[in-house]
């Protein structure tokens, strides 16, 4: 009798794990599809010919950020809006501050205890760096600075 109960529990556990993995993959599918579509658009409608990295930026509007190189091997960034008809914005990487420069500026202006992420984004058709960090007050902060100058744009503490 014990073997039957253990057998049924093992089968139930396997079923629960299988369903969990299935749900997880289903939840990620739209993000993977959006990223693939963004990459395709970047290759078709921008000077980018090879893609090094891409991700989704969730700001006031959703964009695919695609980082790659053009045919002259110059590093470029493209911000591709999720909605059709939106303006695709491209910049050379050299036209803005680097990720490390953005972190250095943040550290000199604020006192972050822990930096959680640093991503390129876009707000009001202006490229930005979004740095998510835990401040000295132990609160999560979304700090945004302009990509081209590194000047402070705004901070949000949810």
C-alpha positions in Angstrom: 0.0 0.0 0.0 2.8 2.4 0.8 4.4 1.7 -2.6 1.2 2.7 -4.3 1.0 6.0 -2.4 4.6 6.8 -3.0 4.2 5.9 -6.7 1.2 8.2 -7.0 3.0 11.0 -5.3 6.0 10.7 -7.5 3.8 10.7 -10.6 1.9 13.8 -9.3 5.2 15.6 -8.6 6.5 14.8 -12.1 3.2 16.1 -13.6 3.4 19.4 -11.5 7.1 20.0 -12.5 6.2 19.3 -16.2 3.3 21.7 -16.1 5.4 24.3 -14.4 8.1 24.1 -17.1 5.5 24.2 -19.8 3.8 27.4 -18.3 7.2 29.0 -17.9 8.1 28.4 -21.6 4.7 29.7 -22.7 5.2 32.9 -20.7 8.6 33.6 -22.3 7.4 33.0 -25.8 6.1 36.5 -26.5 9.4 38.0 -25.3 11.4 35.7 -27.5 9.1 36.4 -30.5 9.4 40.2 -29.9 13.2 40.0 -29.7 13.4 37.9 -32.9 11.1 40.4 -34.7 13.1 43.3 -33.4 16.3 41.7 -34.7 14.8 41.1 -38.1 13.6 44.7 -38.4 17.0 46.0 -37.3 18.7 44.0 -40.1 16.2 45.1 -42.7 15.7 48.8 -41.8 18.9 50.0 -40.2 22.5 50.0 -41.2 23.2 47.2 -38.7 24.4 44.0 -40.4 25.5 41.9 -37.4 23.8 41.8 -34.0 25.8 41.4 -30.8 23.0 41.9 -28.3 19.3 42.7 -28.1 16.7 43.0 -25.3 13.4 44.6 -24.6 13.2 47.9 -22.8 9.9 48.6 -20.9 9.6 52.3 -20.4 6.7 54.6 -21.1 6.6 52.6 -24.4 8.1 49.2 -25.3 11.2 49.1 -27.5 13.6 46.4 -28.7 17.1 47.6 -28.2 19.5 46.1 -30.8 23.3 46.5 -30.5 25.4 45.5 -33.4 27.8 46.6 -36.2 27.3 48.2 -39.6 29.2 47.1 -42.7 32.1 49.4 -41.8 32.4 47.6 -38.4 31.2 50.6 -36.5 29.2 49.7 -33.4 25.6 50.9 -33.6 22.5 50.9 -31.5 18.9 50.8 -32.7 15.8 51.4 -30.7 12.8 49.7 -32.5 9.3 50.5 -31.2 7.0 47.6 -30.4 4.1 49.2 -32.2 4.1 49.5 -36.0 4.5 52.9 -37.4 6.8 54.2 -34.7 10.1 55.8 -35.5 13.2 53.6 -35.5 16.1 55.5 -33.9 19.7 54.6 -34.5 22.9 56.0 -33.0 26.6 55.1 -33.2 27.9 53.9 -29.9 30.7 56.5 -30.0 28.0 59.3 -30.0 27.1 58.6 -26.4 28.6 57.6 -23.1 29.5 53.9 -22.4 28.0 51.6 -19.8 31.0 52.0 -17.6 30.9 55.8 -17.9 27.2 55.8 -16.9 28.0 53.7 -13.8 30.9 56.1 -12.9 28.6 59.1 -13.3 25.9 57.5 -11.1 28.5 56.6 -8.4 29.8 60.2 -8.3 26.3 61.7 -8.1 24.5 59.1 -5.9 25.5 56.6 -3.4 24.4 53.2 -4.8 24.8 50.3 -2.4 24.1 47.7 -5.2 23.6 48.2 -9.0 21.0 45.7 -10.2 21.1 46.5 -14.0 22.3 49.0 -16.6 20.4 49.1 -19.9 19.9 51.4 -22.8 16.4 52.6 -23.2 14.5 55.5 -24.8 12.0 58.0 -23.5 10.3 60.7 -25.7 12.4 59.5 -28.6 15.6 60.4 -26.7 18.1 57.6 -26.0 18.9 57.1 -22.3 20.7 54.8 -19.9 18.5 53.3 -17.3 20.3 52.2 -14.1 18.4 50.2 -11.5 20.1 50.3 -8.1 19.5 50.0 -4.3 20.3 53.4 -2.8 21.8 54.3 0.6 18.2 54.5 1.9 17.7 50.8 1.0 15.1 51.7 -1.7 15.1 50.5 -5.3 15.7 53.4 -7.7 15.3 53.7 -11.5 17.8 56.3 -12.5 17.8 57.6 -16.0 20.5 59.7 -17.8 20.8 60.9 -21.3 22.8 58.5 -23.6 24.6 61.3 -25.4 25.7 63.5 -22.4 25.3 61.5 -19.2 23.2 64.3 -17.7 20.6 63.4 -15.2 17.1 62.9 -16.6 15.0 61.6 -13.7 14.8 59.0 -11.0 11.8 56.9 -9.9 11.5 55.2 -6.5 8.5 52.9 -6.7 
